[in-house]
Amino acid sequence: MKRLASASQPKHTNIGVVGLGIIGRGIAAHLRRKGFSVFVWNRSPRPVPNFVGSPGELAELCNYIQIFVSDDDALLQSVEQLSDKLAPRHVIFAHSTVAPDSMRAAGDIVERRGARFVEACFTGSKGAAEKGELVYYVGGTDEALREGRPILEASSKEIVQIGPVGQASAIKVATNMITAASIQASAEALALVQAQGLPLEKFVEAMRVNASYSDTLAMKLPKMLERDFAPHFSVKHMLKDMQIANQIALSHYLDLGVTAAARNQLFEQIQWGHGDDDYSSVLRKYLHEPSPAYSAEPQHQKELEQSDAKESIVASADAQKQNVESQETALVASPEPVLSLSGTINTTAPAETPLRRGFLKQLLSRFSSGEE
């Protein structure tokens, strides 16, 4: 990896922004504060300044277009919608976290029109976007990166060049694997601390002086303790990234056990309806605290279920006892051979061979329980 050198900010530049999610709208607002003319487009219309009617209209107004959409399909659709209006004057920045193959496919669409394509995956969430402090992992040709660098510098604190298009996406997915695993491990650690009856704040205090502490934990742990899951990076987007990681792993015969576990916990949050919450909401599974009004009825129901279960067990035991006794009587009276002590069929034992009552009951019990 190499860091790109600084460049002067372009003057009187129109910048187009496609996608007004958490990051896209934060970047658009920041660029306006920096003095750029910013035009925006989103699949669902928004009442914001300079909202245009189509991606094509955006391309007519702006030489530089930054795409902040959520997934592979949305990225490919966006560049397809732009493609008819693209020309050599355009530089297109793809900021989505997608599979490397999808990023390369998007680059091919843009470059066939003679425009430049810059892969610019980012790290940093809502606050970093609003302050213009993202870190970009970039890929593309030297010409594209040289021309696009001033635009990226306007909304970042650092730019790290990775290599050809597609490689920055792989790096971004890999870094998100660490992030997701770190928060999942923190949720489990908090559960353990609570189970031991310790104040959760003591865990945070201990982590601050621990070698594994990170900026992510510094940001997330206080909010996790407050059960504040307002989205900075959503469950559904982190889940998408873990699915990309697992797909890459499958194609290379890699066993990513920790990533698969993090993916499963995120998917569970989706099933519970928390897909738009911050991905740190995986904590809900471990520190869920029902209110007294909610817990009273389940406790009553539990008692009823336990009572029903006891009655069922007693009834089942009586029925089984009657069944065993009837089978025992039939076996004693039967002239057919029975099992010998060795567990094999005794074809030579006479019908009148005496059988001990206790042994027969034990034998029948083993059959009924499936024991071998």
ABEGO torsion letter per residue (X at the ends): XBBBBBBBBBBGBBBBBBEABAAAAAAAAAAAAAGBBBBBBBABBBBBBGBBABAAAAAAABABBBBBBABAAAAAAAAAAAAAABBAABBBBBABBBBAAAAAAAAAAAAAAGBBBBBBBBBEBAAAAAAGABBBBBBEBAAAAAAAAAAAAAABABBBBAEBBGAAAAAAAAAAAAAAAAAAAAAAAAAAAAAAGBBAAAAAAAAAABAABBAAAAAAAAAAAAGBABBABBAAAAAAAAAAAAAAAAAAGBBBAAAAAAAAAAAAAAAAGAAABBAAAAAAAAABBBBAAAAAAAAAAAAAAAAAAAAAAAAAAAAAAAAAAAAAAAAAABABBBBBAAGBBBAABBAABBBBAAAAAAAAAAAAAGBX
